[in-house]
Amino acid sequence: MISLHQRLNREARAYKGDDDRPLAAYAGLMTLYGATVGGIAAAARAGRRQLPSPSPWDVALNTLATHQLSRLLAKDPVTSPLRAPFTRFEGTSGPAELEEEVRGTGARKAVGELVTCPFCIGLWAATACTAGSIFAPRATRLATATLAALSAADFLQYAYAAAQKAAG
């Protein structure tokens, strides 16, 4: 009889084909995320924290903050030391953004893919904003407002540059 481990390995090989897809490491990251959310929920319950009822304004603020925080973590030159163990510098991909190649295999590759992808790290950033709104709502609102303002300012920088270019 085939063990569960053997079945999982067979399915992983069939899924990835000739590509290096570290499914076990992805499962580990999903487990870590789930445990983090579970820990946040347990801490909130133990501390008898009231869950916030986000207004549309809060959702908009957190959306912009999550966007900005995700790009800062995944693309900003200043945060490249956080990504360096998992990536190799390739060049720039846009104004104040880096292009980095994920390196390694297994967990190193999976973490590299997570920390270089603004879409991927976005879930973690949004979860941090949500946890902050439970445990430190005033400080979190200040931080998310700051990130939202920076996000809007970045869009204005692009709009200004486009207007200059159009003016000739």
C-alpha positions as YAML, in Angstrom:
chain: A
units: angstrom
residues:
- id: 1
  name: MET
  ca: [0.00, 0.00, 0.00]
- id: 2
  name: ILE
  ca: [1.29, 3.48, -0.90]
- id: 3
  name: SER
  ca: [1.80, 5.81, 2.04]
- id: 4
  name: LEU
  ca: [0.36, 9.31, 2.17]
- id: 5
  name: HIS
  ca: [3.88, 10.75, 1.88]
- id: 6
  name: GLN
  ca: [4.53, 8.75, -1.28]
- id: 7
  name: ARG
  ca: [1.21, 9.85, -2.78]
- id: 8
  name: LEU
  ca: [1.96, 13.50, -2.02]
- id: 9
  name: ASN
  ca: [5.43, 13.21, -3.56]
- id: 10
  name: ARG
  ca: [3.97, 11.57, -6.67]
- id: 11
  name: GLU
  ca: [1.37, 14.33, -7.02]
- id: 12
  name: ALA
  ca: [4.04, 17.02, -6.54]
- id: 13
  name: ARG
  ca: [6.22, 15.48, -9.27]
- id: 14
  name: ALA
  ca: [3.24, 15.22, -11.62]
- id: 15
  name: TYR
  ca: [2.25, 18.83, -10.92]
- id: 16
  name: LYS
  ca: [5.62, 20.48, -11.38]
- id: 17
  name: GLY
  ca: [6.77, 18.59, -14.46]
- id: 18
  name: ASP
  ca: [10.19, 19.93, -15.46]
- id: 19
  name: ASP
  ca: [9.80, 23.15, -13.46]
- id: 20
  name: ASP
  ca: [11.08, 23.67, -9.91]
- id: 21
  name: ARG
  ca: [7.87, 24.20, -7.92]
- id: 22
  name: PRO
  ca: [8.58, 23.80, -4.18]
- id: 23
  name: LEU
  ca: [5.09, 22.61, -3.22]
- id: 24
  name: ALA
  ca: [6.16, 21.43, 0.24]
- id: 25
  name: ALA
  ca: [7.65, 24.84, 0.97]
- id: 26
  name: TYR
  ca: [4.49, 26.55, -0.30]
- id: 27
  name: ALA
  ca: [2.47, 24.32, 2.02]
- id: 28
  name: GLY
  ca: [4.81, 25.36, 4.84]
- id: 29
  name: LEU
  ca: [4.22, 29.04, 4.09]
- id: 30
  name: MET
  ca: [0.46, 28.47, 4.01]
- id: 31
  name: THR
  ca: [0.71, 26.67, 7.35]
- id: 32
  name: LEU
  ca: [2.75, 29.53, 8.80]
- id: 33
  name: TYR
  ca: [0.18, 32.05, 7.56]
- id: 34
  name: GLY
  ca: [-2.69, 30.00, 8.97]
- id: 35
  name: ALA
  ca: [-0.91, 29.63, 12.31]
- id: 36
  name: THR
  ca: [-0.25, 33.38, 12.38]
- id: 37
  name: VAL
  ca: [-3.92, 34.17, 11.77]
- id: 38
  name: GLY
  ca: [-4.91, 31.55, 14.36]
- id: 39
  name: GLY
  ca: [-2.48, 33.10, 16.85]
- id: 40
  name: ILE
  ca: [-3.89, 36.56, 16.20]
- id: 41
  name: ALA
  ca: [-7.43, 35.25, 16.73]
- id: 42
  name: ALA
  ca: [-6.44, 33.40, 19.92]
- id: 43
  name: ALA
  ca: [-4.66, 36.45, 21.32]
- id: 44
  name: ALA
  ca: [-7.65, 38.66, 20.50]
- id: 45
  name: ARG
  ca: [-10.02, 36.23, 22.19]
- id: 46
  name: ALA
  ca: [-7.77, 35.79, 25.23]
- id: 47
  name: GLY
  ca: [-7.48, 39.56, 25.59]
- id: 48
  name: ARG
  ca: [-11.23, 39.95, 25.06]
- id: 49
  name: ARG
  ca: [-10.52, 42.34, 22.20]
- id: 50
  name: GLN
  ca: [-13.48, 43.66, 20.29]
- id: 51
  name: LEU
  ca: [-13.23, 43.03, 16.59]
- id: 52
  name: PRO
  ca: [-13.43, 46.28, 14.66]
- id: 53
  name: SER
  ca: [-16.29, 47.02, 12.29]
- id: 54
  name: PRO
  ca: [-14.41, 48.59, 9.40]
- id: 55
  name: SER
  ca: [-16.08, 51.48, 7.65]
- id: 56
  name: PRO
  ca: [-15.71, 51.99, 3.90]
- id: 57
  name: TRP
  ca: [-13.11, 54.66, 4.78]
- id: 58
  name: ASP
  ca: [-11.12, 52.09, 6.80]
- id: 59
  name: VAL
  ca: [-11.24, 49.64, 3.90]
- id: 60
  name: ALA
  ca: [-10.04, 52.32, 1.45]
- id: 61
  name: LEU
  ca: [-7.25, 53.38, 3.84]
- id: 62
  name: ASN
  ca: [-6.14, 49.78, 4.36]
- id: 63
  name: THR
  ca: [-6.30, 49.11, 0.62]
- id: 64
  name: LEU
  ca: [-3.90, 51.95, -0.15]
- id: 65
  name: ALA
  ca: [-1.71, 51.06, 2.83]
- id: 66
  name: THR
  ca: [-1.56, 47.40, 1.78]
- id: 67
  name: HIS
  ca: [-0.66, 48.40, -1.77]
- id: 68
  name: GLN
  ca: [2.14, 50.67, -0.59]
- id: 69
  name: LEU
  ca: [3.49, 48.33, 2.09]
- id: 70
  name: SER
  ca: [3.52, 45.44, -0.39]
- id: 71
  name: ARG
  ca: [5.50, 47.44, -2.95]
- id: 72
  name: LEU
  ca: [7.89, 48.71, -0.26]
- id: 73
  name: LEU
  ca: [8.57, 45.18, 0.95]
- id: 74
  name: ALA
  ca: [8.80, 43.55, -2.48]
- id: 75
  name: LYS
  ca: [10.43, 46.20, -4.69]
- id: 76
  name: ASP
  ca: [12.01, 49.08, -2.75]
- id: 77
  name: PRO
  ca: [15.82, 49.41, -2.87]
- id: 78
  name: VAL
  ca: [15.99, 50.26, 0.84]
- id: 79
  name: THR
  ca: [14.29, 46.98, 1.82]
- id: 80
  name: SER
  ca: [16.55, 44.89, -0.45]
- id: 81
  name: PRO
  ca: [18.60, 43.65, 2.54]
- id: 82
  name: LEU
  ca: [15.46, 41.83, 3.71]
- id: 83
  name: ARG
  ca: [15.17, 40.10, 0.33]
- id: 84
  name: ALA
  ca: [18.92, 39.56, -0.29]
- id: 85
  name: PRO
  ca: [19.12, 36.07, 1.28]
- id: 86
  name: PHE
  ca: [16.50, 34.89, -1.20]
- id: 87
  name: THR
  ca: [17.25, 36.93, -4.34]
- id: 88
  name: ARG
  ca: [19.88, 38.18, -6.74]
- id: 89
  name: PHE
  ca: [19.90, 41.79, -7.94]
- id: 90
  name: GLU
  ca: [19.06, 42.05, -11.66]
- id: 91
  name: GLY
  ca: [18.55, 45.79, -12.15]
- id: 92
  name: THR
  ca: [15.78, 48.32, -11.90]
- id: 93
  name: SER
  ca: [12.23, 47.67, -13.01]
- id: 94
  name: GLY
  ca: [10.86, 51.20, -12.66]
- id: 95
  name: PRO
  ca: [11.31, 54.39, -10.69]
- id: 96
  name: ALA
  ca: [12.61, 53.45, -7.23]
- id: 97
  name: GLU
  ca: [11.93, 49.75, -7.82]
- id: 98
  name: LEU
  ca: [14.27, 46.81, -8.22]
- id: 99
  name: GLU
  ca: [14.12, 43.71, -10.36]
- id: 100
  name: GLU
  ca: [15.43, 40.71, -8.46]
- id: 101
  name: GLU
  ca: [15.73, 37.07, -9.43]
- id: 102
  name: VAL
  ca: [14.64, 34.48, -6.90]
- id: 103
  name: ARG
  ca: [17.44, 32.07, -6.04]
- id: 104
  name: GLY
  ca: [17.72, 28.72, -4.35]
- id: 105
  name: THR
  ca: [15.36, 25.80, -4.12]
- id: 106
  name: GLY
  ca: [12.78, 24.56, -1.66]
- id: 107
  name: ALA
  ca: [11.93, 26.93, 1.18]
- id: 108
  name: ARG
  ca: [14.49, 29.51, 0.06]
- id: 109
  name: LYS
  ca: [12.85, 29.74, -3.35]
- id: 110
  name: ALA
  ca: [9.32, 29.83, -1.91]
- id: 111
  name: VAL
  ca: [10.21, 32.65, 0.48]
- id: 112
  name: GLY
  ca: [12.00, 34.46, -2.35]
- id: 113
  name: GLU
  ca: [8.90, 34.26, -4.49]
- id: 114
  name: LEU
  ca: [6.80, 35.56, -1.59]
- id: 115
  name: VAL
  ca: [9.02, 38.54, -0.76]
- id: 116
  name: THR
  ca: [9.57, 39.67, -4.36]
- id: 117
  name: CYS
  ca: [5.92, 39.60, -5.40]
- id: 118
  name: PRO
  ca: [3.78, 42.55, -4.24]
- id: 119
  name: PHE
  ca: [0.64, 40.52, -4.96]
- id: 120
  name: CYS
  ca: [1.89, 37.59, -2.87]
- id: 121
  name: ILE
  ca: [3.13, 39.60, 0.12]
- id: 122
  name: GLY
  ca: [-0.03, 41.72, -0.05]
- id: 123
  name: LEU
  ca: [-2.06, 39.17, 1.91]
- id: 124
  name: TRP
  ca: [0.49, 39.26, 4.71]
- id: 125
  name: ALA
  ca: [0.53, 43.08, 4.65]
- id: 126
  name: ALA
  ca: [-3.27, 43.27, 4.77]
- id: 127
  name: THR
  ca: [-3.30, 40.79, 7.64]
- id: 128
  name: ALA
  ca: [-0.78, 42.95, 9.53]
- id: 129
  name: CYS
  ca: [-3.04, 45.98, 9.05]
- id: 130
  name: THR
  ca: [-6.02, 43.99, 10.30]
- id: 131
  name: ALA
  ca: [-4.13, 42.67, 13.33]
- id: 132
  name: GLY
  ca: [-2.95, 46.18, 14.08]
- id: 133
  name: SER
  ca: [-6.53, 47.44, 14.01]
- id: 134
  name: ILE
  ca: [-7.38, 44.88, 16.71]
- id: 135
  name: PHE
  ca: [-4.39, 45.36, 19.03]
- id: 136
  name: ALA
  ca: [-3.24, 48.95, 18.40]
- id: 137
  name: PRO
  ca: [-5.99, 50.73, 16.47]
- id: 138
  name: ARG
  ca: [-4.74, 54.31, 16.87]
- id: 139
  name: ALA
  ca: [-1.14, 53.54, 15.94]
- id: 140
  name: THR
  ca: [-2.30, 51.34, 13.06]
- id: 141
  name: ARG
  ca: [-4.60, 54.06, 11.73]
- id: 142
  name: LEU
  ca: [-1.67, 56.51, 11.82]
- id: 143
  name: ALA
  ca: [0.61, 54.02, 10.05]
- id: 144
  name: THR
  ca: [-1.99, 53.12, 7.42]
- id: 145
  name: ALA
  ca: [-2.77, 56.80, 6.84]
- id: 146
  name: THR
  ca: [0.93, 57.45, 6.30]
- id: 147
  name: LEU
  ca: [1.25, 54.56, 3.85]
- id: 148
  name: ALA
  ca: [-1.94, 55.61, 2.07]
- id: 149
  name: ALA
  ca: [-0.63, 59.16, 1.70]
- id: 150
  name: LEU
  ca: [2.62, 57.81, 0.28]
- id: 151
  name: SER
  ca: [0.69, 55.61, -2.14]
- id: 152
  name: ALA
  ca: [-1.36, 58.57, -3.36]
- id: 153
  name: ALA
  ca: [1.80, 60.69, -3.61]
- id: 154
  name: ASP
  ca: [3.44, 58.02, -5.78]
- id: 155
  name: PHE
  ca: [0.48, 58.07, -8.16]
- id: 156
  name: LEU
  ca: [0.67, 61.87, -8.28]
- id: 157
  name: GLN
  ca: [4.39, 61.65, -9.12]
- id: 158
  name: TYR
  ca: [3.54, 59.44, -12.10]
- id: 159
  name: ALA
  ca: [0.72, 61.77, -13.16]
- id: 160
  name: TYR
  ca: [3.03, 64.79, -12.91]
- id: 161
  name: ALA
  ca: [5.73, 63.07, -14.96]
- id: 162
  name: ALA
  ca: [3.16, 62.11, -17.61]
- id: 163
  name: ALA
  ca: [1.86, 65.69, -17.74]
- id: 164
  name: GLN
  ca: [5.41, 67.01, -18.17]
- id: 165
  name: LYS
  ca: [6.06, 64.53, -20.95]
- id: 166
  name: ALA
  ca: [2.81, 65.43, -22.69]
- id: 167
  name: ALA
  ca: [3.62, 69.16, -22.47]
- id: 168
  name: GLY
  ca: [6.83, 68.50, -24.36]
...
